[in-house]
Amino acid sequence: MEGLISEGYTDIDDFEDMYSIKIIQLYEAGLLNQRTILSTTDLYDYHVNNKGQKYMQEIKDLELILVKPNCANKLADAVTN
């Protein structure tokens, strides 16, 4: 993950802290879909859908949702507008 961060990706938790936007708001904006919980160790109840792929990338093996480089402001605007 460190390599992706150095490439400009932002962890979704850091995005939430920076913009005061919660993951439920991304869902309500139609950028995430709820997913079937397979285990109590799953990190997120959501996955990135087609609309959200414009701004975010999901790494399923690591159970990560990352904001793509140079997309944090655009994602925040998509949620708040």
PyMOL CGO cylinders between C-alpha atoms (Angstrom):
from pymol import cmd
from pymol.cgo import CYLINDER

trace = [
    CYLINDER, 0.00, 0.00, 0.00, 2.88, 2.38, 0.69, 0.3, 1, 1, 1, 1, 1, 1,
    CYLINDER, 2.88, 2.38, 0.69, 3.74, 2.29, -3.02, 0.3, 1, 1, 1, 1, 1, 1,
    CYLINDER, 3.74, 2.29, -3.02, 0.23, 3.38, -3.96, 0.3, 1, 1, 1, 1, 1, 1,
    CYLINDER, 0.23, 3.38, -3.96, 0.29, 6.20, -1.41, 0.3, 1, 1, 1, 1, 1, 1,
    CYLINDER, 0.29, 6.20, -1.41, 3.58, 7.43, -2.86, 0.3, 1, 1, 1, 1, 1, 1,
    CYLINDER, 3.58, 7.43, -2.86, 1.91, 7.37, -6.30, 0.3, 1, 1, 1, 1, 1, 1,
    CYLINDER, 1.91, 7.37, -6.30, -0.73, 9.80, -5.04, 0.3, 1, 1, 1, 1, 1, 1,
    CYLINDER, -0.73, 9.80, -5.04, -3.53, 7.48, -3.93, 0.3, 1, 1, 1, 1, 1, 1,
    CYLINDER, -3.53, 7.48, -3.93, -5.35, 8.38, -0.70, 0.3, 1, 1, 1, 1, 1, 1,
    CYLINDER, -5.35, 8.38, -0.70, -6.73, 5.80, 1.72, 0.3, 1, 1, 1, 1, 1, 1,
    CYLINDER, -6.73, 5.80, 1.72, -10.50, 6.23, 2.07, 0.3, 1, 1, 1, 1, 1, 1,
    CYLINDER, -10.50, 6.23, 2.07, -10.16, 6.64, 5.85, 0.3, 1, 1, 1, 1, 1, 1,
    CYLINDER, -10.16, 6.64, 5.85, -7.73, 9.53, 5.34, 0.3, 1, 1, 1, 1, 1, 1,
    CYLINDER, -7.73, 9.53, 5.34, -10.09, 11.05, 2.76, 0.3, 1, 1, 1, 1, 1, 1,
    CYLINDER, -10.09, 11.05, 2.76, -12.91, 10.87, 5.32, 0.3, 1, 1, 1, 1, 1, 1,
    CYLINDER, -12.91, 10.87, 5.32, -10.78, 12.71, 7.87, 0.3, 1, 1, 1, 1, 1, 1,
    CYLINDER, -10.78, 12.71, 7.87, -9.56, 15.37, 5.42, 0.3, 1, 1, 1, 1, 1, 1,
    CYLINDER, -9.56, 15.37, 5.42, -12.98, 16.22, 3.99, 0.3, 1, 1, 1, 1, 1, 1,
    CYLINDER, -12.98, 16.22, 3.99, -15.30, 15.31, 6.89, 0.3, 1, 1, 1, 1, 1, 1,
    CYLINDER, -15.30, 15.31, 6.89, -17.17, 13.00, 4.54, 0.3, 1, 1, 1, 1, 1, 1,
    CYLINDER, -17.17, 13.00, 4.54, -18.25, 9.60, 5.83, 0.3, 1, 1, 1, 1, 1, 1,
    CYLINDER, -18.25, 9.60, 5.83, -18.33, 6.43, 3.77, 0.3, 1, 1, 1, 1, 1, 1,
    CYLINDER, -18.33, 6.43, 3.77, -22.15, 6.31, 4.12, 0.3, 1, 1, 1, 1, 1, 1,
    CYLINDER, -22.15, 6.31, 4.12, -22.27, 9.63, 2.23, 0.3, 1, 1, 1, 1, 1, 1,
    CYLINDER, -22.27, 9.63, 2.23, -20.35, 8.04, -0.64, 0.3, 1, 1, 1, 1, 1, 1,
    CYLINDER, -20.35, 8.04, -0.64, -22.95, 5.29, -0.66, 0.3, 1, 1, 1, 1, 1, 1,
    CYLINDER, -22.95, 5.29, -0.66, -25.83, 7.77, -0.56, 0.3, 1, 1, 1, 1, 1, 1,
    CYLINDER, -25.83, 7.77, -0.56, -24.26, 9.68, -3.48, 0.3, 1, 1, 1, 1, 1, 1,
    CYLINDER, -24.26, 9.68, -3.48, -24.38, 6.49, -5.55, 0.3, 1, 1, 1, 1, 1, 1,
    CYLINDER, -24.38, 6.49, -5.55, -20.60, 5.98, -5.64, 0.3, 1, 1, 1, 1, 1, 1,
    CYLINDER, -20.60, 5.98, -5.64, -20.53, 2.77, -3.58, 0.3, 1, 1, 1, 1, 1, 1,
    CYLINDER, -20.53, 2.77, -3.58, -22.79, -0.26, -3.36, 0.3, 1, 1, 1, 1, 1, 1,
    CYLINDER, -22.79, -0.26, -3.36, -23.44, -2.35, -0.29, 0.3, 1, 1, 1, 1, 1, 1,
    CYLINDER, -23.44, -2.35, -0.29, -21.78, -5.71, -0.44, 0.3, 1, 1, 1, 1, 1, 1,
    CYLINDER, -21.78, -5.71, -0.44, -22.54, -9.05, 1.08, 0.3, 1, 1, 1, 1, 1, 1,
    CYLINDER, -22.54, -9.05, 1.08, -20.54, -9.46, 4.24, 0.3, 1, 1, 1, 1, 1, 1,
    CYLINDER, -20.54, -9.46, 4.24, -18.54, -12.66, 4.01, 0.3, 1, 1, 1, 1, 1, 1,
    CYLINDER, -18.54, -12.66, 4.01, -16.75, -12.36, 7.32, 0.3, 1, 1, 1, 1, 1, 1,
    CYLINDER, -16.75, -12.36, 7.32, -16.79, -10.26, 10.46, 0.3, 1, 1, 1, 1, 1, 1,
    CYLINDER, -16.79, -10.26, 10.46, -13.23, -9.29, 9.57, 0.3, 1, 1, 1, 1, 1, 1,
    CYLINDER, -13.23, -9.29, 9.57, -14.33, -7.47, 6.40, 0.3, 1, 1, 1, 1, 1, 1,
    CYLINDER, -14.33, -7.47, 6.40, -13.17, -3.86, 6.62, 0.3, 1, 1, 1, 1, 1, 1,
    CYLINDER, -13.17, -3.86, 6.62, -15.97, -2.22, 4.65, 0.3, 1, 1, 1, 1, 1, 1,
    CYLINDER, -15.97, -2.22, 4.65, -19.63, -2.98, 4.03, 0.3, 1, 1, 1, 1, 1, 1,
    CYLINDER, -19.63, -2.98, 4.03, -19.34, -1.32, 0.61, 0.3, 1, 1, 1, 1, 1, 1,
    CYLINDER, -19.34, -1.32, 0.61, -17.59, -1.75, -2.70, 0.3, 1, 1, 1, 1, 1, 1,
    CYLINDER, -17.59, -1.75, -2.70, -16.82, 0.72, -5.46, 0.3, 1, 1, 1, 1, 1, 1,
    CYLINDER, -16.82, 0.72, -5.46, -19.41, 0.66, -8.25, 0.3, 1, 1, 1, 1, 1, 1,
    CYLINDER, -19.41, 0.66, -8.25, -19.06, 1.81, -11.87, 0.3, 1, 1, 1, 1, 1, 1,
    CYLINDER, -19.06, 1.81, -11.87, -19.90, 5.43, -11.03, 0.3, 1, 1, 1, 1, 1, 1,
    CYLINDER, -19.90, 5.43, -11.03, -17.41, 5.48, -8.15, 0.3, 1, 1, 1, 1, 1, 1,
    CYLINDER, -17.41, 5.48, -8.15, -14.60, 3.99, -10.24, 0.3, 1, 1, 1, 1, 1, 1,
    CYLINDER, -14.60, 3.99, -10.24, -14.11, 7.43, -11.75, 0.3, 1, 1, 1, 1, 1, 1,
    CYLINDER, -14.11, 7.43, -11.75, -12.70, 8.57, -8.37, 0.3, 1, 1, 1, 1, 1, 1,
    CYLINDER, -12.70, 8.57, -8.37, -11.82, 5.44, -6.41, 0.3, 1, 1, 1, 1, 1, 1,
    CYLINDER, -11.82, 5.44, -6.41, -10.06, 2.12, -6.81, 0.3, 1, 1, 1, 1, 1, 1,
    CYLINDER, -10.06, 2.12, -6.81, -10.88, -0.97, -4.80, 0.3, 1, 1, 1, 1, 1, 1,
    CYLINDER, -10.88, -0.97, -4.80, -8.18, -3.51, -4.04, 0.3, 1, 1, 1, 1, 1, 1,
    CYLINDER, -8.18, -3.51, -4.04, -10.24, -6.54, -3.08, 0.3, 1, 1, 1, 1, 1, 1,
    CYLINDER, -10.24, -6.54, -3.08, -7.32, -8.73, -1.98, 0.3, 1, 1, 1, 1, 1, 1,
    CYLINDER, -7.32, -8.73, -1.98, -6.35, -6.16, 0.64, 0.3, 1, 1, 1, 1, 1, 1,
    CYLINDER, -6.35, -6.16, 0.64, -9.92, -4.99, 1.31, 0.3, 1, 1, 1, 1, 1, 1,
    CYLINDER, -9.92, -4.99, 1.31, -8.94, -1.41, 0.56, 0.3, 1, 1, 1, 1, 1, 1,
    CYLINDER, -8.94, -1.41, 0.56, -10.74, 1.48, -1.03, 0.3, 1, 1, 1, 1, 1, 1,
    CYLINDER, -10.74, 1.48, -1.03, -8.40, 4.18, -2.30, 0.3, 1, 1, 1, 1, 1, 1,
    CYLINDER, -8.40, 4.18, -2.30, -9.10, 7.58, -3.81, 0.3, 1, 1, 1, 1, 1, 1,
    CYLINDER, -9.10, 7.58, -3.81, -7.28, 7.90, -7.13, 0.3, 1, 1, 1, 1, 1, 1,
    CYLINDER, -7.28, 7.90, -7.13, -4.53, 10.51, -7.53, 0.3, 1, 1, 1, 1, 1, 1,
    CYLINDER, -4.53, 10.51, -7.53, -5.86, 14.05, -8.11, 0.3, 1, 1, 1, 1, 1, 1,
    CYLINDER, -5.86, 14.05, -8.11, -9.43, 12.94, -7.46, 0.3, 1, 1, 1, 1, 1, 1,
    CYLINDER, -9.43, 12.94, -7.46, -10.03, 13.79, -3.79, 0.3, 1, 1, 1, 1, 1, 1,
    CYLINDER, -10.03, 13.79, -3.79, -11.47, 17.26, -4.46, 0.3, 1, 1, 1, 1, 1, 1,
    CYLINDER, -11.47, 17.26, -4.46, -13.59, 15.93, -7.33, 0.3, 1, 1, 1, 1, 1, 1,
    CYLINDER, -13.59, 15.93, -7.33, -14.90, 13.11, -5.14, 0.3, 1, 1, 1, 1, 1, 1,
    CYLINDER, -14.90, 13.11, -5.14, -15.75, 15.54, -2.35, 0.3, 1, 1, 1, 1, 1, 1,
    CYLINDER, -15.75, 15.54, -2.35, -17.60, 17.73, -4.87, 0.3, 1, 1, 1, 1, 1, 1,
    CYLINDER, -17.60, 17.73, -4.87, -19.49, 14.70, -6.21, 0.3, 1, 1, 1, 1, 1, 1,
    CYLINDER, -19.49, 14.70, -6.21, -20.71, 13.98, -2.69, 0.3, 1, 1, 1, 1, 1, 1,
    CYLINDER, -20.71, 13.98, -2.69, -21.56, 17.51, -1.59, 0.3, 1, 1, 1, 1, 1, 1,
    CYLINDER, -21.56, 17.51, -1.59, -23.12, 18.82, -4.84, 0.3, 1, 1, 1, 1, 1, 1,
]
cmd.load_cgo(trace, "trace")
